[in-house]
């Protein structure tokens, strides 16, 4: 049996959650004040994901461009995503919401611009 502790980020309560796992499956959860805590703890204990935000260099500009993933990616693939973002050099002009990398690291998430770059 394995026990993992989290602080829930789903609402302002910040509940201290305890998840008990057996062979990777959730057996018991404690500490949540609402149903959102249950879903958060289950996801975080078995398959944690994160949104990735980063700066990307354009091929023809000195100032970096702010980008993000369109969906959370598995936590263990964050460095792969950041490396792919770092290696990409799109050409300006770039528009807010423009897809710059499709299916980054095979996650199904795209990398999009979060600002315009004329």
Secondary structure, 3 states (H helix, E strand, C coil): CEEEEEECCCCCCCCEEEEEEECCEEEEEECCCCHHHHHHHHHHHHCCEECCEEEECCCCCCCCEEEEECCCEEHHHHHHHHHHHHHCCCCCCECCCCEEECCHHHCCCCEEECCCEC
